[in-house]
Amino acid sequence: MSMVQPIDPNVSRRSLLAVVALVVALTAMRGIYAGVFDLRTDEAYYWTWSKENVLSFLDHPPMIAWFIRLGTAIFGDTNFGVRFAGLLAMAVTQLLLGDIVRRVTHDFRAVAFAVLMPEAALYYGLLMAKVAPDVAMIPFAVAMIWSLVRLAQSNDGRWWLAAGLFAGLALLSKLTVVMLVPAVLAFLLVPAWRTRWLRSPYPWAAVLIAFVVSSPVLIWNAGHDWASFKFQFVRATTDNAVSLRTLGDFLGLQFGQVGPILFPVVLSAVLITAWRGYRRREPVAILLSTCVLVPFVYFVWKSLTLRIGDTWAMFLWPAGFAAAAINITLLPRERWPAWMIQSAAPWMKAAIGSGIALVLLVFLYCVASPWNLIGRADPIGGEAGYGPLAARALVEMDRAGATWIATTDYRTYAMLRWHLKDKVPVVQVNQRARFLGFRDPGLTLIRDHAGLYVAQTNDDNRALLAATPAVLTRVAVVDTVWRGVAMKTYAMDKLTGWTPDLNPPLGTPFYRWPNLAMALPNDQIAALHLHATR
């Protein structure tokens, strides 16, 4: 079905070329960011996963490791290689959003808004070049939504099968995609077609396909005492004291990562879409609005007692972008008040214009600015300076006669492995549940050999080593430096008298995974760990 063109075809051509040129330019900007900006600690951690041949991981399903393996197979172990699949994920997401809106509205302006809104949101417009499980999940979740929109328009039950496939791939990316299940159920059960589809084999086959496709996660967990689910379960069930600060942090993240204007614009459009969908039992409106509102309300509720991670809610906003673009077209058709119709497009243009400007400013600060504007509190600088730290570690290893490096923090472990490219064994000796099924890091160079223990000076995991025969002898203190500011202070100690157990028994101090609930008291953390290992 072709797009409805504006009256003047020349205007249409100019508009199309302008949108395409802008998207190409912003894509090139993300490519520069991907190649120039140093990897963040979590990105390096996921890169270490890409070097392993396991079905899944404690922290997340395996898709992000496969994404990175694809990029590094083409471009090598480079910043761009690690991030390449994130660039593809953004492009696929935009194409799917544009097609969803095209099919519903047949309006060029609405399609342009749908494609440009992600460009104007900091997380998508820049940070989807930064690999994370969310980056892998988002295009598959949007593809599932796209399949259901195709189903609604065609009444062809085979689109359920495509939705099941993409749902399974999303589950292979990040488990939080299950928060879209209420939207799919509402899409199935609220419209008048529910009896037809409940009697059809297609929705049930879609569920089976999703389970089969995501089975590597289930198989891995079944073989490892359901570790991933227990690891995440603490966050889902924690009941800390109510804190308006964590609520403010979550809402502030949405204003920052979606956009100071775009966030309220999209959220208000989603509310109108929900009213339209449930009042008229319109499938696409029900689907898009519920994909946003159910997860968003859940995160608002959880943020009263728990800090919500920076990326946790990012999978829900693409459906909101589609809803907002469609809403621009439907408002005049449905005879909404004139002030709403007249203000909708200007607000959308302001949101996109200001959002793209913000994305450009952050890009310039990341890759071109010589300044550190907020000192040691700068979150960018807090994950920088590890290249010189790794180089200094090699120097101190040579002086101390060490053959391997020990850490007790996954971020330090990941950055040292990334910068040293496995020239020497680097081992996180605690939280070994993170490394179930990993290959031998070089035990012949570790067993009965001196090592170099690298950790921040305020690292409280030294108490773990104090309970072992390990002897630590200080050899150096090193700062990580970013743009002239010392960000973190690391101690380097010669480690002798101990060989770590890389496969410690379930539930022992060196096996246990970290607490994810953050604000839980120590006795409650211990109780949860004990419960999880029974």
C-alpha positions, 0 to 999 in steps of 0.5 A: 500500500503506497504512502499518500503524497502531499498535493505538491509532488515536488514538496514530497520529493524535497521532504523525502530527501531531507528526511533521508539526508538527516537520517544518513547524517545521524547514522554516520554520527553514530558510526563515528561514535561507535569507532572513536569512543572507548568501550564502556565497562559493560560493553567490554564485559559483553565482549568477553561473552562473545569469546565463549561458546555457552548457551546462555549467561548468568546476567542475560541471555546470549543474543548480545554476545552473538551480536558482538561476535557478528561485528568482530568477525567482520571488523575485528576486536575493535570499538566499531566491531563490537558496536556494529550490530547496534548500528544495524539494530537502530536502522532495523528499528527505524524501518519497522517503525516507519512501516508500522506507521505507513500501514496505519496512516498512509501519511508521509508526515507521520512516517517521517515523525516515526523515523525521526523520533528515535533520532531525537531520543538520546538513548536511541539517537546515540546510545544504541551504538553502545551495545547492551542486551536492550540493543539486541532486544529492541529490534526483535520486540519491534518486529514482533509488534510489526508482525501483529500489526500486519496480522491486524490488517491482513487477518492472515493467521500466519503472522502469529507465527512471525510474531512468535519467532520474533518474540523468541528472539527477543527472549534470547536477548533480554528477559524483561521482554516478558513485560510485553505479554500483557499487550499481546494478550490484550491485543488477542482478547479485547477486540471482537476477534478473540473467539476466532483466534482462541479457536485458531491454532496459530496463536498457540503455535506462536507460543510454541515457536517462542519457547523453542527459539528461546530454549537455549536460555531454558536449557542453560538454566535447567543445567545451572539450578535456574541461576539466571532467574534467581539472579533477576528474582531478587530485584523483582521481589525486593521490598525496600522502604519507599524513596521519592529519590529513586522515583525521581531518578527514574523519571529523570532518566526518561526525560534525559534519555527519551527527551525533555519534550519528547517524553511528555509528548509521547506519553500523552499520545500513548494515553490518547491511543489507549483511550481510543483503542480500549473504547473502540476495541481497536487492535493496533491502538490496544497493542501499541498503548499497552506495550508502553503503559504496562511496563511504564507503570510497573517501573514507576511502581518499582522505582519507589523502592528500587533504583531502575537501571538506565536502560531497563525501560528503553524497550517500551518507547519505540511502540510509543513513538509509533503511537505518537506518530499515528496520533498526529494523523488521527486527531483531525480525522476523529474531530478532536478539539481544535487546540489539540489538533493545532498544537500536536504537530508543533510540539512534535517538531519542537521535540524532534528539533530539541532532541536532535540538538541534545544528541549532537551536544552529547556526541560532541562532548563524548568524542570531541570535547577536551573538558571534563565538566563535572570532575570525578562525578562524570559518568563518562570519565568514570569508565575511562582511563583503563588503557593506561591502567592495563599497560601499567599492570603489564609493567608491574607484572614483569617487575613482580614476576607475576603471570596472571591478573586477579580482580574482584570486580567484573568491570575491572576484569572486563576492561583489563581483558579488553585492553590486554586482548588475553595476552595474559590470563585475567580472572575475576576470582569471585562471583564465579557464577558469572562464568559458568561454562567458560573456557579455561583462562590459562590455569597452567599460568595461574596454578602455583604462580604469582599473580597481580591483584588489581582493585580499587583502593576502596574495594571491600572484596579484599575481605574475601581474599583475607579468608584464603592463604593469599598474601598481598604485597602492595607494588603500586597505586595508579589513578585512572585519568580522563581529560586531566582529572583523576577518576578512580584510584587502583591498588596493585598487589603481588598475590602469592600463596593461593590458586583460585578455584575457578569452579567453586561449589554452589553458594560458597563465597567465591561462587555467589552472584552480586546483589541486584536489589542494591538497597537491601540490608546485608542480613536480607541479602544473605537470606536471599542468597541462602534461599537461592542456593537451596 
